[in-house]
Structures are given as structure tokens and as C-alpha cells.
Amino acid sequence: MATVTAELADEYLNLVDGQWVGARNDEWIPVESPRDRRTIARVPRGGEKDIADAVNAAGRAFPGWRDTAPRARGRLLQQIADALEPHVERIARIISVENGNALRTQSRGEVNFAIDVFRYFGSVAGEIKGETIPLNATVLDYSRREPLGVVGAITPWNAPVQLAVMKIASALAAGNTLVLKAAEDAPLAVLEIAKIADEFLPRGVLNVIVGYGTEAGEALITHPDVRKLSFTGSTAVGSRVMAAASDRILPVSLELGGKNPQIVYPDANEDWVAQGTITGMRFVRQGQSCTAGSRLFVHKSILDSFVDKVTTNLAKLKVGDPLDEDSDIGAIVNKKQFDRVCGYIDDGLQRSNTTAAVGGRPPTEGPLSEGYYVEPTVIVGVENDWRIAQEEIFGPVMCVIPWEDEDDVIRMANDTHYGLSAFIWTHDIGRALRAAHSIEAGWVQVNQGGGQVLGQSYGGYKRSGIGREFSLEGMIESFTQRKHVSIDTNR
Ligand code: NAD
């Protein structure tokens, strides 16, 4: 295994009111690396008191930050982007060590994307505009987009830096202050980013607490002074966040899970399509992506030959140590998730008539048995109403479901509680557009399988969430409230 040259500290602290502090109860959470199951650092086990300190600090910082000129706020965000540039490699290595994502295929790109996010929201901070309404000759009516106040943000571990920075940059650009509860499984790179951001921001504008969801997370979503909840994570916890918000009529943004369909038409039995479905499945992120196209609907007439193409291309991807430049695919984030994924694979393969076209149960000896590694797995012969086709596995497991009739495949694609993303593969643009318009998902891609793009109002239908944060419009909708001022100019 490659040595960890990342500059990891033994101990990381929370950021509260511009100070780096341990948890008030002096308790800690060990952070284990999924690449070799070694403990790599410890972080504070933040709880109610830490959240209260952070929310109070954010509340004190709010008036000053709100009244800072938007373009001046934007300039600070851009300075943070510039300051992050020299740290890409170091922070990318930390992500790979803490959450198992491969350095070459994932983590470097994630940090570069985060820099772009600071630049994007920094550059549009001055675009938060209101309107005037032509009521009559003497009344001037105009609207303002005002920030909400203290935002409580909660993020998961799968793309920890990208998802945290999305919330930090957009909420702050709009003039809010923020308390971020980072994911306990992968908090280190986020704290490294906060360290750099904190050098530019006034104290209390950005606060970061690490802790468990049931402790720090609950304290944040129920704190009376938080004015907005912005959550990315599972649908089950998203539902709890929404319930807590309803007690105080708080606005919420929820970016939740997915069980996304990929539909392969008979005219698309080609190698580039097979490669595209592998990208869409996010196999190089171990399938740990909300947009993973994990239900592969393949037309019956091309089933065997298309699955062959998928497995041939998958065999070219190497599973290995996330820090190794040769690895395309890294490790599953933790034991809980590893056991869960293995449970789903067992469940799928125990059914009669299913086969693993590739992958299957994880290795029990050799270097890959030292961490939480699972080979990419393609299960053929699945039916759409089975558990493995309905529940979000959040692992490298793709279910292949045959189809014959176009109406039927659209019905199956929509037969899920989720509605985040979808992928359609065909040369027939008419068919592609018919399918794209019929599918219940916030983002449909045709003949491409890439990840989210900045500036696009990305988000979910159905239980995949509400709200959009990835764009200027999303930032305005998610992090400001509209106020009208009406003036009788005759008096
Ligand atoms: P999770 O819901 O278990 O945890 C997410 C965060 O919520 C963590 O920080 C956790 O500590 C916190 N949390 C847990 N219980 C809480 C509670 N009761 N109150 C407040 N906070 C609580 O999700 P996860 O396993 O970390 O992440 C994977 C999930 O995230 C998947 O479902 C995935 O699809 C989803 N996700 C969605 C998007 C999107 O943009 N739609 C992006 C990434 C991940």
C-alpha cells in the first residue's frame, strides 16, 4: 500500500466563532480509514452545547455579514478559492484516506470542483436582485432579497468537500452565516477547507462542528435560532429534518437519495454506451453517489451482448488502495456501509435466476481484504419490484432489468419513491426526448453519464428531495427571502 504522506494531524478541532476548540464534554470520535481500517485521527464529538455556541456565534456575526456589500462578500469567497489552489493535492489525499475515494479518479477532481464553487458563488454574489412593480404613477413598489440569518447545514461523507462547499459558498454569498455539521465519517478535509476559509472570513460567519447525527445533528435541526435547514443525506434523515423544521415553519432544502434508472434502447448496443452506463453508475466512486444509475434497463433483444460489453469494460477498472495512482476504484467508506452493501449482494444472488455477471462477494484474502473493498458488481435477472431494485444500496451494485415495451420501461423507471436522476441511451432523438419528458426525475441525461454541473438547478423529484442549490437561481431561492417595500411618493 502507498504510504500516507498527507499531512494528517492526530487531532482536529471544531471551528466556533473563529476559534479552534474541542467538544465541551471533551469527548472524541476516532476516524478510521477504510483503505486499511487504521485509525487516522480523532475529532471532537460535538453535542448540544457546541451547537449552541456555534449558533450564538453565527447569530452575532450575522448583522455585519448581511450588511457587507455583496460584491465584497463575493471577493472574499474568491480569495478563499485562490488560497485553496496550492492545497489541492494535500486535501485530495486526505479525502482519499478518510472516505476511500480513489485519488486519481475522484478526490483531486472534488477539491478542484470545490474551488470552482467558491469562484462561481463569489462571482454571482452581486446578482441577488429584486424587482420593481409598476403599481401606479405615485406608488413605488420594489422587492429586496434578504438573507435568512443563521443557516444550519448538514452534509454526508460521500463527496464531503464538494457538498460542504456548495452550502458554505452559496449561503455565505447570499449574506447568511452558517453552522455546518460535517459528516462524522469524513470530517477531516472539510475542517482543512474551513481552516483556509477562516483566514478570510470575519469570525463567526462560518462555524463547523463535527459530531454524530443523533447528537450534534439533532441539536442543530432543533435549535430555535436557526432560520434555515439545508440538508444533504439519506431520505430517512431528510424526513426527520423536515419534521423538525415544521415545528418552527423553517424553510428547508433537502438533497436526498436516489435509485436512478438507465434505459438502454436496442439501437444503443455499442461500446461507448456500455462505458457511459459504467460512468452513470458511478462505479469509480464505489457507487456511493446519489445520482448513481443503479437500475440498468436493457432491451431484451440486446441483453446478453450489452451485458458482455459492460463486464468487459468493468474488468479494465482496478479496485485498490485509494492513494495508489493505478487505482480506478477505492474502498467503501466504513464497516457499516460495507456490511450493508454485502448484505444486498447476498440478497440479490440468493434469488433464483440471478447471476453476478461480474463482481459478487468481496475478497476474503490478499491486500483487498485489509480494507472495505468490494468489486464492482452487476447482477443480471433482477425484477424491478425486488428489494435490491427498490432500495438505495449506495454501493457498487448495478441491477440489470430486461424490457421489451417502451411504455412498460418508462413505467418501471418511474416505479420508485425516488426521482433524482436518469440516463437514456439511444440514437433516436425522438424516443430520447419522449422518455426524458416522461421520467419523474430532477435531472435526465441523454447519451452522457457525467456528474452535476455548477450553474444547473439540480435536485430531486418525489422523495429525492426539495429545493435547488447548485445555481444562482437556486442560491436565491434557497438562501434569501423576498421583502416588498411600497412607498406612496405623493406624501
Ligand atoms: P445520512 O442521512 O445517514 O447522514 C447525513 C448527515 O446527516 C450526516 O452528517 C449525519 O451525521 C447527519 N444525521 C444523521 N442523523 C441525523 C439526525 N437525526 N439529525 C440531524 N442530522 C443527522 O446519509 P449518509 O449515509 O451520510 O449519506 C448517504 C446519503 O446521502 C445517500 O442516501 C445519498 O443518496 C445521499 N446524498 C444525496 C445527495 C444529493 O445531492 N441528493 C448528495 C450526496 C449524498
Residues whose N, C-alpha, C, O or C-beta is under 5 A from the ligand:
A	BS01	NAD	I154 T155 P156 W157 K181 A182 A183 E184 G211 Y212 G213 T214 G217 E218 T232 G233 S234 T235 V237 R240 E255 L256 G257 G258 S289 C290 S464
